[in-house]
Amino acid sequence: MGRFRFVEPAIDRLPLSDGDYLDVKRELTTGEQRAMFVDMRRRFAPGETPMLDPMQVGIARLLAYVVAWSLVDKDNRPVPVSAGAIDQLHPDEFNEMRVALDDHEQRQETARSEEKKRRGTVTTSDRALQSVG
Amino acid sequence: MLDDGFAVRGVTAEIRWAYFVAAKIGGYTVTRAGKGIGARWSVTGTITESNAYNLAQRPLVFIAPHKAGAWHWPIESFTPGDGGRFVARLGSPID
């Protein structure tokens, strides 16, 4: 019997300073990852090479991962996760979230590597990387 | 929560498996037969967009937005029909 290869929905809570948190997807699916990359690109005309838009990279990544957060407005009302809300964050707060998400992605990458080692498998993409390196 | 005899019609709603959108709904009617704990809930509507993999997973939840948030019902059974139409038996609304 084959191996289960789909993403199971799982949410991890990433603690922020002062008791706040981000609830993020443990892993993105292929579709979510594709959509995130599309959101990161600068608009381009047919025939032009797509380029990453630095204005959108961090926001697109947060929007792809974050399903909820504990952030509230000045009147203590919950603020829904949105591109607009992220744009209104203080740069230091945004950076704290970016670092938390970096760490989360690194943990998942390590977990996947460990799982591959445990299975003793090398995937086609691994072989391609080895041949390039 | 919801008043006795509650029924609602709406334009947009979603069916989700965990946080994944399994289907987007364009036009639906949620009805309730009976009252109290024995009330039986159901929804009919039209699917405008779906992800077959996610729709085949369980449990599914029907989510209908309203002014202050959204109502959530667990889907107990889901029956697709012609032209994107569907019928689902719902559990009691989730707070």
gemmi code that builds the backbone of each chain (N, CA, C; Angstrom):
import gemmi

chains = {
    "A": [
        ("MET", (0.836, -1.193, 0.000), (0.000, 0.000, 0.000), (0.877, 1.251, 0.000)),
        ("GLY", (0.430, 2.271, -0.733), (1.211, 3.498, -0.884), (1.224, 4.335, 0.375)),
        ("ARG", (2.050, 5.335, 0.329), (2.191, 6.254, 1.450), (1.176, 7.389, 1.317)),
        ("PHE", (0.670, 7.889, 2.422), (-0.237, 9.035, 2.409), (0.554, 10.296, 2.065)),
        ("ARG", (0.181, 10.978, 1.002), (1.003, 12.089, 0.493), (0.308, 13.444, 0.522)),
        ("PHE", (-0.847, 13.509, 1.169), (-1.590, 14.772, 1.183), (-1.316, 15.546, 2.478)),
        ("VAL", (-1.636, 16.831, 2.436), (-1.477, 17.661, 3.633), (-2.720, 17.517, 4.495)),
        ("GLU", (-2.501, 17.131, 5.727), (-3.588, 17.072, 6.695), (-3.735, 18.448, 7.340)),
        ("PRO", (-4.958, 18.916, 7.541), (-5.102, 20.232, 8.165), (-4.679, 20.186, 9.627)),
        ("ALA", (-3.667, 20.944, 9.956), (-3.211, 21.033, 11.346), (-2.791, 22.465, 11.604)),
        ("ILE", (-3.102, 22.951, 12.778), (-2.795, 24.344, 13.129), (-1.826, 24.364, 14.305)),
        ("ASP", (-0.811, 25.195, 14.185), (0.141, 25.396, 15.279), (0.001, 26.825, 15.797)),
        ("ARG", (0.093, 26.964, 17.107), (0.025, 28.305, 17.712), (1.435, 28.821, 17.931)),
        ("LEU", (1.747, 29.957, 17.330), (3.065, 30.572, 17.488), (2.946, 31.719, 18.478)),
        ("PRO", (3.604, 31.600, 19.624), (3.507, 32.670, 20.617), (4.248, 33.925, 20.161)),
        ("LEU", (3.642, 35.075, 20.431), (4.292, 36.368, 20.203), (4.528, 37.003, 21.568)),
        ("SER", (5.112, 38.170, 21.586), (5.355, 38.849, 22.863), (4.032, 39.276, 23.503)),
        ("ASP", (4.063, 39.471, 24.813), (2.925, 39.991, 25.580), (1.671, 39.132, 25.466)),
        ("GLY", (1.836, 37.839, 25.308), (0.700, 36.927, 25.336), (-0.058, 36.803, 24.025)),
        ("ASP", (0.337, 37.545, 23.010), (-0.335, 37.411, 21.707), (0.150, 36.156, 20.999)),
        ("TYR", (-0.590, 35.779, 19.961), (-0.206, 34.564, 19.223), (-0.717, 34.625, 17.790)),
        ("LEU", (-0.116, 33.781, 16.960), (-0.597, 33.525, 15.607), (-0.992, 32.065, 15.538)),
        ("ASP", (-2.159, 31.749, 14.988), (-2.498, 30.366, 14.665), (-2.202, 30.165, 13.186)),
        ("VAL", (-1.271, 29.264, 12.900), (-0.828, 29.107, 11.508), (-0.996, 27.667, 11.040)),
        ("LYS", (-1.139, 27.532, 9.727), (-1.176, 26.195, 9.134), (0.187, 25.538, 9.334)),
        ("ARG", (0.166, 24.261, 9.715), (1.451, 23.576, 9.905), (2.203, 23.512, 8.585)),
        ("GLU", (1.480, 23.178, 7.520), (2.095, 23.098, 6.196), (1.126, 23.671, 5.175)),
        ("LEU", (1.665, 24.190, 4.098), (0.819, 24.637, 2.993), (0.644, 23.494, 2.007)),
        ("THR", (-0.498, 23.459, 1.348), (-0.694, 22.501, 0.262), (-0.033, 23.058, -0.997)),
        ("THR", (0.062, 22.241, -2.020), (0.608, 22.715, -3.299), (-0.201, 23.896, -3.815)),
        ("GLY", (-1.524, 23.800, -3.710), (-2.379, 24.880, -4.202), (-2.171, 26.166, -3.418)),
        ("GLU", (-2.059, 26.039, -2.097), (-1.843, 27.229, -1.270), (-0.478, 27.850, -1.554)),
        ("GLN", (0.518, 26.984, -1.762), (1.861, 27.483, -2.046), (1.892, 28.209, -3.393)),
        ("ARG", (1.201, 27.614, -4.375), (1.130, 28.248, -5.703), (0.464, 29.613, -5.610)),
        ("ALA", (-0.654, 29.641, -4.876), (-1.384, 30.911, -4.731), (-0.508, 31.954, -4.028)),
        ("MET", (0.256, 31.491, -3.034), (1.133, 32.415, -2.313), (2.191, 32.995, -3.259)),
        ("PHE", (2.787, 32.139, -4.094), (3.807, 32.626, -5.025), (3.200, 33.612, -6.026)),
        ("VAL", (1.989, 33.318, -6.468), (1.316, 34.245, -7.394), (1.114, 35.593, -6.718)),
        ("ASP", (0.698, 35.547, -5.446), (0.466, 36.801, -4.709), (1.757, 37.593, -4.488)),
        ("MET", (2.899, 36.891, -4.517), (4.188, 37.563, -4.277), (4.726, 38.257, -5.525)),
        ("ARG", (4.136, 37.919, -6.695), (4.723, 38.432, -7.933), (4.220, 39.829, -8.267)),
        ("ARG", (5.095, 40.568, -8.878), (4.706, 41.859, -9.403), (3.835, 41.612, -10.633)),
        ("ARG", (2.855, 42.463, -10.861), (2.048, 42.311, -12.075), (2.941, 42.454, -13.293)),
        ("PHE", (2.734, 41.592, -14.257), (3.594, 41.658, -15.434), (2.770, 41.422, -16.689)),
        ("ALA", (3.278, 41.963, -17.769), (2.584, 41.845, -19.049), (2.930, 40.499, -19.690)),
        ("PRO", (2.101, 40.017, -20.615), (2.406, 38.760, -21.304), (3.787, 38.829, -21.948)),
        ("GLY", (4.574, 37.776, -21.780), (5.909, 37.733, -22.364), (6.989, 38.254, -21.435)),
        ("GLU", (6.606, 38.968, -20.383), (7.602, 39.471, -19.430), (7.897, 38.415, -18.380)),
        ("THR", (9.129, 38.472, -17.858), (9.507, 37.527, -16.817), (8.874, 37.940, -15.487)),
        ("PRO", (8.164, 37.010, -14.822), (7.586, 37.359, -13.519), (8.677, 37.696, -12.516)),
        ("MET", (8.467, 38.728, -11.724), (9.430, 39.110, -10.697), (8.735, 39.199, -9.353)),
        ("LEU", (9.474, 38.855, -8.309), (8.903, 38.980, -6.970), (8.714, 40.452, -6.632)),
        ("ASP", (7.624, 40.752, -5.967), (7.351, 42.110, -5.528), (7.700, 42.200, -4.048)),
        ("PRO", (8.776, 42.912, -3.710), (9.196, 42.977, -2.292), (8.096, 43.496, -1.377)),
        ("MET", (7.193, 44.319, -1.926), (6.094, 44.864, -1.124), (5.125, 43.757, -0.687)),
        ("GLN", (5.073, 42.683, -1.475), (4.044, 41.669, -1.239), (4.561, 40.390, -0.606)),
        ("VAL", (5.884, 40.169, -0.637), (6.429, 38.878, -0.220), (6.016, 38.515, 1.210)),
        ("GLY", (6.302, 39.401, 2.164), (6.001, 39.093, 3.566), (4.523, 38.977, 3.828)),
        ("ILE", (3.748, 39.864, 3.214), (2.297, 39.853, 3.425), (1.682, 38.589, 2.841)),
        ("ALA", (2.117, 38.221, 1.645), (1.562, 37.028, 1.001), (1.850, 35.785, 1.835)),
        ("ARG", (3.039, 35.743, 2.429), (3.411, 34.578, 3.240), (2.558, 34.537, 4.510)),
        ("LEU", (2.397, 35.682, 5.166), (1.561, 35.711, 6.374), (0.123, 35.309, 6.048)),
        ("LEU", (-0.412, 35.864, 4.958), (-1.802, 35.562, 4.606), (-1.983, 34.092, 4.236)),
        ("ALA", (-0.930, 33.493, 3.657), (-1.026, 32.078, 3.285), (-1.058, 31.188, 4.520)),
        ("TYR", (-0.322, 31.564, 5.546), (-0.177, 30.703, 6.720), (-1.173, 30.999, 7.848)),
        ("VAL", (-1.413, 32.278, 8.116), (-2.147, 32.636, 9.340), (-3.645, 32.407, 9.163)),
        ("VAL", (-4.233, 31.593, 10.018), (-5.683, 31.373, 9.982), (-6.392, 32.185, 11.069)),
        ("ALA", (-5.665, 32.585, 12.098), (-6.254, 33.417, 13.162), (-5.117, 34.028, 13.962)),
        ("TRP", (-5.453, 35.086, 14.696), (-4.490, 35.672, 15.613), (-5.236, 36.292, 16.778)),
        ("SER", (-4.498, 36.729, 17.779), (-5.140, 37.266, 18.980), (-5.214, 38.786, 18.963)),
        ("LEU", (-4.851, 39.405, 17.869), (-4.726, 40.868, 17.851), (-6.076, 41.566, 17.998)),
        ("VAL", (-6.069, 42.656, 18.752), (-7.295, 43.435, 18.978), (-7.026, 44.901, 18.654)),
        ("ASP", (-8.114, 45.652, 18.448), (-7.950, 47.078, 18.184), (-7.936, 47.851, 19.508)),
        ("LYS", (-7.948, 49.187, 19.406), (-7.832, 50.005, 20.616), (-8.989, 49.795, 21.586)),
        ("ASP", (-10.141, 49.372, 21.048), (-11.315, 49.124, 21.886), (-11.406, 47.656, 22.298)),
        ("ASN", (-10.312, 46.949, 22.124), (-10.217, 45.547, 22.522), (-11.111, 44.621, 21.700)),
        ("ARG", (-11.478, 45.047, 20.497), (-12.272, 44.191, 19.611), (-11.323, 43.370, 18.734)),
        ("PRO", (-11.655, 42.096, 18.519), (-10.787, 41.266, 17.677), (-10.658, 41.854, 16.271)),
        ("VAL", (-9.461, 41.813, 15.739), (-9.211, 42.288, 14.376), (-9.051, 41.071, 13.466)),
        ("PRO", (-9.909, 40.930, 12.461), (-9.751, 39.784, 11.551), (-8.435, 39.867, 10.782)),
        ("VAL", (-7.902, 38.709, 10.446), (-6.677, 38.649, 9.638), (-7.003, 39.136, 8.225)),
        ("SER", (-6.251, 40.106, 7.741), (-6.457, 40.600, 6.372), (-5.193, 41.325, 5.926)),
        ("ALA", (-5.085, 41.515, 4.614), (-3.936, 42.262, 4.080), (-3.953, 43.681, 4.625)),
        ("GLY", (-5.145, 44.260, 4.747), (-5.260, 45.620, 5.261), (-4.761, 45.729, 6.688)),
        ("ALA", (-5.134, 44.740, 7.521), (-4.701, 44.753, 8.917), (-3.187, 44.590, 9.001)),
        ("ILE", (-2.642, 43.716, 8.177), (-1.187, 43.507, 8.194), (-0.466, 44.794, 7.789)),
        ("ASP", (-1.008, 45.501, 6.795), (-0.401, 46.765, 6.370), (-0.392, 47.805, 7.485)),
        ("GLN", (-1.356, 47.719, 8.392), (-1.467, 48.704, 9.470), (-0.586, 48.370, 10.670)),
        ("LEU", (0.059, 47.195, 10.663), (0.912, 46.816, 11.790), (2.132, 47.739, 11.882)),
        ("HIS", (2.592, 47.933, 13.100), (3.878, 48.614, 13.270), (4.954, 47.707, 12.678)),
        ("PRO", (5.958, 48.275, 11.983), (6.993, 47.427, 11.367), (7.647, 46.449, 12.339)),
        ("ASP", (7.841, 46.858, 13.600), (8.451, 45.942, 14.577), (7.554, 44.732, 14.828)),
        ("GLU", (6.240, 44.968, 14.872), (5.293, 43.868, 15.116), (5.274, 42.924, 13.919)),
        ("PHE", (5.291, 43.512, 12.724), (5.324, 42.691, 11.512), (6.583, 41.836, 11.495)),
        ("ASN", (7.699, 42.439, 11.888), (8.960, 41.709, 11.888), (8.935, 40.561, 12.898)),
        ("GLU", (8.290, 40.794, 14.036), (8.172, 39.724, 15.031), (7.391, 38.530, 14.443)),
        ("MET", (6.336, 38.845, 13.708), (5.546, 37.774, 13.076), (6.350, 37.058, 11.996)),
        ("ARG", (7.107, 37.841, 11.237), (7.918, 37.248, 10.166), (8.927, 36.271, 10.743)),
        ("VAL", (9.562, 36.675, 11.842), (10.559, 35.803, 12.475), (9.884, 34.541, 13.033)),
        ("ALA", (8.719, 34.709, 13.644), (7.989, 33.555, 14.184), (7.644, 32.578, 13.062)),
        ("LEU", (7.269, 33.126, 11.906), (6.920, 32.276, 10.765), (8.162, 31.623, 10.158)),
        ("ASP", (9.269, 32.358, 10.120), (10.542, 31.770, 9.661), (10.886, 30.545, 10.511)),
        ("ASP", (10.797, 30.722, 11.829), (11.127, 29.628, 12.751), (10.181, 28.440, 12.536)),
        ("HIS", (8.908, 28.754, 12.331), (7.911, 27.701, 12.100), (8.250, 26.909, 10.828)),
        ("GLU", (8.562, 27.626, 9.749), (8.902, 26.941, 8.490), (10.155, 26.098, 8.659)),
        ("GLN", (11.128, 26.620, 9.416), (12.365, 25.875, 9.644), (12.093, 24.590, 10.424)),
        ("ARG", (11.218, 24.695, 11.429), (10.864, 23.485, 12.214), (10.197, 22.445, 11.324)),
        ("GLN", (9.307, 22.910, 10.438), (8.615, 21.959, 9.560), (9.593, 21.321, 8.570)),
        ("GLU", (10.523, 22.144, 8.073), (11.520, 21.632, 7.132), (12.379, 20.562, 7.818)),
        ("THR", (12.785, 20.836, 9.053), (13.586, 19.872, 9.815), (12.787, 18.589, 10.047)),
        ("ALA", (11.508, 18.748, 10.392), (10.667, 17.579, 10.651), (10.525, 16.727, 9.387)),
        ("ARG", (10.374, 17.404, 8.232), (10.243, 16.653, 6.970), (11.544, 15.922, 6.644)),
        ("SER", (12.668, 16.591, 6.876), (13.968, 15.944, 6.615), (14.133, 14.719, 7.505)),
        ("GLU", (13.766, 14.868, 8.776), (13.878, 13.742, 9.714), (12.992, 12.588, 9.262)),
        ("GLU", (11.800, 12.928, 8.796), (10.858, 11.904, 8.349), (11.407, 11.162, 7.128)),
        ("LYS", (12.021, 11.920, 6.211), (12.611, 11.285, 5.025), (13.745, 10.350, 5.429)),
        ("LYS", (14.571, 10.809, 6.388), (15.687, 9.965, 6.855), (15.136, 8.700, 7.487)),
        ("ARG", (14.067, 8.865, 8.274), (13.488, 7.719, 8.976), (12.963, 6.693, 7.976)),
        ("ARG", (12.361, 7.218, 6.883), (11.835, 6.308, 5.861), (12.953, 5.755, 4.991)),
        ("GLY", (14.096, 6.467, 5.005), (15.220, 6.029, 4.175), (14.966, 6.233, 2.705)),
        ("THR", (14.156, 7.254, 2.388), (13.844, 7.489, 0.985), (14.503, 8.755, 0.498)),
        ("VAL", (14.857, 8.762, -0.765), (15.348, 9.971, -1.420), (14.393, 10.236, -2.567)),
        ("THR", (13.822, 11.433, -2.595), (12.829, 11.732, -3.614), (13.476, 12.194, -4.896)),
        ("THR", (12.692, 12.251, -5.939), (13.193, 12.727, -7.228), (13.757, 14.133, -7.096)),
        ("SER", (13.047, 15.000, -6.330), (13.529, 16.381, -6.188), (14.836, 16.413, -5.405)),
        ("ASP", (14.986, 15.516, -4.432), (16.258, 15.445, -3.695), (17.401, 15.087, -4.644)),
        ("ARG", (17.127, 14.091, -5.517), (18.167, 13.666, -6.451), (18.551, 14.798, -7.396)),
        ("ALA", (17.517, 15.565, -7.821), (17.793, 16.694, -8.721), (18.678, 17.716, -8.026)),
        ("LEU", (18.374, 17.989, -6.751), (19.172, 18.946, -6.001), (20.612, 18.458, -5.845)),
        ("GLN", (20.750, 17.130, -5.569), (22.101, 16.580, -5.384), (22.913, 16.706, -6.672)),
        ("SER", (22.249, 16.478, -7.823), (22.980, 16.525, -9.083), (23.384, 17.969, -9.419)),
        ("VAL", (22.542, 18.932, -8.992), (22.902, 20.330, -9.225), (24.053, 20.721, -8.316)),
        ("GLY", (23.964, 20.294, -7.022), (24.991, 20.651, -6.053), (26.280, 19.946, -6.389)),
    ],
    "B": [
        ("MET", (-29.014, 32.757, 20.919), (-28.591, 32.125, 19.670), (-29.689, 32.329, 18.632)),
        ("LEU", (-30.226, 31.286, 18.053), (-31.209, 31.420, 16.981), (-32.624, 31.254, 17.524)),
        ("ASP", (-33.554, 32.062, 17.026), (-34.944, 31.993, 17.485), (-35.619, 30.712, 17.006)),
        ("ASP", (-36.716, 30.341, 17.731), (-37.513, 29.199, 17.272), (-38.071, 29.499, 15.887)),
        ("GLY", (-38.198, 28.465, 15.086), (-38.747, 28.648, 13.746), (-37.768, 29.286, 12.783)),
        ("PHE", (-36.518, 29.296, 13.164), (-35.482, 29.968, 12.368), (-35.298, 29.291, 11.009)),
        ("ALA", (-35.254, 30.098, 10.004), (-34.844, 29.655, 8.670), (-34.133, 30.834, 8.042)),
        ("VAL", (-33.132, 30.551, 7.271), (-32.390, 31.661, 6.685), (-32.029, 31.346, 5.235)),
        ("ARG", (-32.140, 32.383, 4.432), (-31.694, 32.271, 3.043), (-30.513, 33.226, 2.869)),
        ("GLY", (-29.570, 32.815, 2.098), (-28.415, 33.681, 1.889), (-27.836, 33.483, 0.509)),
        ("VAL", (-26.923, 34.349, 0.178), (-26.320, 34.303, -1.158), (-24.984, 33.575, -1.131)),
        ("THR", (-24.163, 33.899, -0.144), (-22.843, 33.265, -0.122), (-22.630, 32.492, 1.179)),
        ("ALA", (-22.018, 31.347, 1.055), (-21.663, 30.519, 2.209), (-20.526, 29.606, 1.766)),
        ("GLU", (-20.034, 28.833, 2.701), (-18.937, 27.910, 2.383), (-19.148, 26.583, 3.083)),
        ("ILE", (-18.596, 25.547, 2.500), (-18.447, 24.274, 3.192), (-16.951, 24.090, 3.405)),
        ("ARG", (-16.569, 23.817, 4.641), (-15.145, 23.673, 4.936), (-14.829, 22.320, 5.540)),
        ("TRP", (-13.660, 21.835, 5.215), (-13.060, 20.706, 5.922), (-11.872, 21.310, 6.676)),
        ("ALA", (-11.974, 21.336, 7.998), (-11.017, 22.087, 8.825), (-10.938, 23.512, 8.273)),
        ("TYR", (-9.739, 24.024, 7.969), (-9.666, 25.381, 7.432), (-9.684, 25.400, 5.921)),
        ("PHE", (-9.769, 24.237, 5.275), (-9.801, 24.199, 3.817), (-11.213, 24.469, 3.309)),
        ("VAL", (-11.316, 25.293, 2.284), (-12.624, 25.513, 1.645), (-12.890, 24.322, 0.728)),
        ("ALA", (-13.954, 23.578, 1.028), (-14.325, 22.427, 0.195), (-15.283, 22.856, -0.906)),
        ("ALA", (-16.117, 23.844, -0.618), (-17.062, 24.329, -1.641), (-17.486, 25.751, -1.313)),
        ("LYS", (-17.686, 26.531, -2.357), (-18.278, 27.859, -2.212), (-19.719, 27.757, -2.682)),
        ("ILE", (-20.603, 28.374, -1.914), (-22.027, 28.247, -2.171), (-22.572, 29.568, -2.681)),
        ("GLY", (-23.360, 29.501, -3.745), (-24.006, 30.699, -4.265), (-25.509, 30.519, -4.179)),
        ("GLY", (-26.082, 30.862, -3.064), (-27.518, 30.717, -2.843), (-27.830, 29.480, -2.020)),
        ("TYR", (-28.406, 29.677, -0.852), (-28.721, 28.541, 0.029), (-29.915, 28.872, 0.918)),
        ("THR", (-30.542, 27.829, 1.423), (-31.611, 27.981, 2.411), (-31.383, 26.974, 3.526)),
        ("VAL", (-31.250, 27.471, 4.727), (-31.151, 26.598, 5.910), (-32.512, 26.596, 6.579)),
        ("THR", (-33.014, 25.414, 6.881), (-34.316, 25.328, 7.553), (-34.193, 24.434, 8.783)),
        ("ARG", (-35.144, 24.631, 9.678), (-35.177, 23.813, 10.883), (-36.580, 23.261, 11.063)),
        ("ALA", (-36.643, 21.960, 11.320), (-37.929, 21.325, 11.615), (-37.920, 20.948, 13.085)),
        ("GLY", (-38.956, 21.345, 13.802), (-39.010, 21.034, 15.227), (-38.290, 22.079, 16.049)),
        ("LYS", (-38.326, 21.888, 17.352), (-37.739, 22.876, 18.256), (-36.841, 22.198, 19.283)),
        ("GLY", (-36.050, 22.985, 19.924), (-35.236, 22.501, 21.040), (-34.200, 21.488, 20.610)),
        ("ILE", (-33.922, 20.571, 21.555), (-32.840, 19.600, 21.309), (-33.158, 18.696, 20.123)),
        ("GLY", (-34.457, 18.409, 19.907), (-34.848, 17.501, 18.815), (-34.954, 18.167, 17.461)),
        ("ALA", (-34.621, 19.451, 17.375), (-34.741, 20.163, 16.095), (-33.857, 19.514, 15.036)),
        ("ARG", (-34.384, 19.440, 13.821), (-33.601, 18.868, 12.714), (-33.291, 19.981, 11.709)),
        ("TRP", (-32.037, 20.150, 11.430), (-31.573, 21.212, 10.539), (-31.173, 20.636, 9.189)),
        ("SER", (-31.431, 21.405, 8.142), (-30.968, 20.973, 6.821), (-30.677, 22.211, 5.965)),
        ("VAL", (-29.933, 22.007, 4.914), (-29.617, 23.100, 3.992), (-29.703, 22.587, 2.562)),
        ("THR", (-30.236, 23.420, 1.705), (-30.172, 23.164, 0.265), (-29.485, 24.368, -0.355)),
        ("GLY", (-28.789, 24.145, -1.439), (-28.107, 25.272, -2.067), (-27.446, 24.868, -3.362)),
        ("THR", (-26.648, 25.780, -3.881), (-25.957, 25.546, -5.148), (-24.466, 25.802, -4.967)),
        ("ILE", (-23.695, 24.830, -5.383), (-22.232, 24.953, -5.309), (-21.735, 25.688, -6.554)),
        ("THR", (-20.936, 26.730, -6.318), (-20.389, 27.476, -7.461), (-18.940, 27.090, -7.746)),
        ("GLU", (-18.278, 26.531, -6.735), (-16.862, 26.186, -6.882), (-16.570, 25.127, -5.831)),
        ("SER", (-15.823, 24.092, -6.203), (-15.552, 23.066, -5.183), (-14.199, 22.424, -5.391)),
        ("ASN", (-13.717, 21.801, -4.338), (-12.488, 21.019, -4.371), (-12.917, 19.595, -4.014)),
        ("ALA", (-12.885, 18.709, -5.004), (-13.446, 17.365, -4.827), (-12.755, 16.611, -3.692)),
        ("TYR", (-11.437, 16.801, -3.581), (-10.711, 16.103, -2.512), (-11.206, 16.560, -1.148)),
        ("ASN", (-11.257, 17.874, -0.948), (-11.686, 18.396, 0.348), (-13.137, 18.037, 0.650)),
        ("LEU", (-13.970, 18.041, -0.384), (-15.389, 17.737, -0.184), (-15.605, 16.269, 0.198)),
        ("ALA", (-14.644, 15.431, -0.131), (-14.768, 14.008, 0.203), (-14.290, 13.704, 1.618)),
        ("GLN", (-13.670, 14.695, 2.278), (-13.156, 14.476, 3.625), (-14.258, 14.701, 4.653)),
        ("ARG", (-14.029, 14.263, 5.852), (-14.964, 14.470, 6.957), (-14.189, 14.805, 8.217)),
        ("PRO", (-14.714, 15.621, 9.126), (-16.047, 16.225, 9.068), (-16.066, 17.509, 8.248)),
        ("LEU", (-17.235, 17.817, 7.686), (-17.441, 19.060, 6.961), (-18.300, 20.001, 7.808)),
        ("VAL", (-18.125, 21.283, 7.587), (-18.911, 22.290, 8.321), (-19.495, 23.273, 7.317)),
        ("PHE", (-20.776, 23.597, 7.489), (-21.430, 24.598, 6.653), (-21.332, 25.942, 7.379)),
        ("ILE", (-20.810, 26.953, 6.692), (-20.573, 28.262, 7.324), (-21.322, 29.344, 6.552)),
        ("ALA", (-22.245, 29.993, 7.255), (-23.041, 31.062, 6.635), (-22.719, 32.378, 7.345)),
        ("PRO", (-22.135, 33.326, 6.627), (-21.786, 34.595, 7.277), (-23.014, 35.431, 7.610)),
        ("HIS", (-22.930, 36.181, 8.697), (-23.950, 37.174, 9.007), (-23.247, 38.440, 9.483)),
        ("LYS", (-24.023, 39.460, 9.827), (-23.441, 40.786, 10.096), (-22.330, 40.763, 11.152)),
        ("ALA", (-22.552, 39.944, 12.204), (-21.600, 39.977, 13.324), (-20.618, 38.808, 13.300)),
        ("GLY", (-20.610, 38.032, 12.244), (-19.701, 36.887, 12.203), (-20.217, 35.823, 11.256)),
        ("ALA", (-20.402, 34.618, 11.758), (-20.884, 33.534, 10.888), (-21.529, 32.443, 11.735)),
        ("TRP", (-22.554, 31.804, 11.178), (-23.119, 30.612, 11.807), (-22.370, 29.398, 11.273)),
        ("HIS", (-22.157, 28.440, 12.142), (-21.472, 27.200, 11.769), (-22.372, 26.013, 12.102)),
        ("TRP", (-22.601, 25.136, 11.150), (-23.313, 23.895, 11.401), (-22.435, 22.712, 10.969)),
        ("PRO", (-22.325, 21.693, 11.788), (-21.648, 20.475, 11.314), (-22.528, 19.773, 10.287)),
        ("ILE", (-21.932, 19.282, 9.234), (-22.689, 18.554, 8.209), (-22.695, 17.075, 8.578)),
        ("GLU", (-23.909, 16.528, 8.731), (-24.025, 15.110, 9.108), (-24.118, 14.224, 7.884)),
        ("SER", (-24.768, 14.714, 6.842), (-24.776, 13.972, 5.582), (-24.861, 14.966, 4.444)),
        ("PHE", (-24.218, 14.614, 3.352), (-24.121, 15.537, 2.218), (-24.511, 14.794, 0.954)),
        ("THR", (-25.480, 15.327, 0.205), (-25.940, 14.670, -1.017), (-25.854, 15.640, -2.187)),
        ("PRO", (-24.897, 15.413, -3.103), (-24.825, 16.273, -4.286), (-25.942, 15.953, -5.263)),
        ("GLY", (-26.372, 16.967, -6.007), (-27.416, 16.760, -7.020), (-26.967, 17.302, -8.358)),
        ("ASP", (-27.920, 17.494, -9.255), (-27.590, 17.992, -10.596), (-27.323, 19.499, -10.560)),
        ("GLY", (-26.503, 19.950, -11.477), (-26.280, 21.383, -11.655), (-25.691, 22.071, -10.450)),
        ("GLY", (-24.920, 21.343, -9.661), (-24.291, 21.950, -8.490), (-25.194, 22.017, -7.273)),
        ("ARG", (-26.442, 21.581, -7.425), (-27.350, 21.613, -6.279), (-26.908, 20.578, -5.246)),
        ("PHE", (-27.198, 20.832, -3.996), (-26.893, 19.852, -2.963), (-27.903, 19.969, -1.837)),
        ("VAL", (-28.000, 18.894, -1.081), (-28.807, 18.865, 0.135), (-27.909, 18.311, 1.229)),
        ("ALA", (-27.976, 18.896, 2.401), (-27.181, 18.369, 3.516), (-28.014, 18.384, 4.792)),
        ("ARG", (-27.866, 17.318, 5.550), (-28.466, 17.302, 6.888), (-27.434, 17.893, 7.848)),
        ("LEU", (-27.882, 18.802, 8.691), (-26.970, 19.510, 9.581), (-27.192, 19.110, 11.033)),
        ("GLY", (-26.147, 19.214, 11.822), (-26.291, 19.084, 13.265), (-26.699, 20.427, 13.852)),
        ("SER", (-26.795, 20.491, 15.149), (-27.134, 21.766, 15.794), (-26.024, 22.771, 15.554)),
        ("PRO", (-26.387, 24.054, 15.449), (-25.349, 25.070, 15.200), (-24.272, 25.058, 16.273)),
        ("ILE", (-23.049, 25.294, 15.825), (-21.915, 25.351, 16.749), (-21.747, 26.797, 17.177)),
        ("ASP", (-21.601, 27.033, 18.470), (-21.422, 28.416, 18.960), (-20.079, 28.964, 18.537)),
    ],
}
model = gemmi.Model(1)
for chain_id, residues in chains.items():
    chain = gemmi.Chain(chain_id)
    for i, (resn, *xyz) in enumerate(residues, 1):
        res = gemmi.Residue()
        res.name, res.seqid = resn, gemmi.SeqId(i, " ")
        for name, pos in zip(("N", "CA", "C"), xyz):
            atom = gemmi.Atom()
            atom.name, atom.element = name, gemmi.Element(name[0])
            atom.pos, atom.b_iso = gemmi.Position(*pos), 0.0
            res.add_atom(atom)
        chain.add_residue(res)
    model.add_chain(chain)
structure = gemmi.Structure()
structure.add_model(model)
structure.setup_entities()
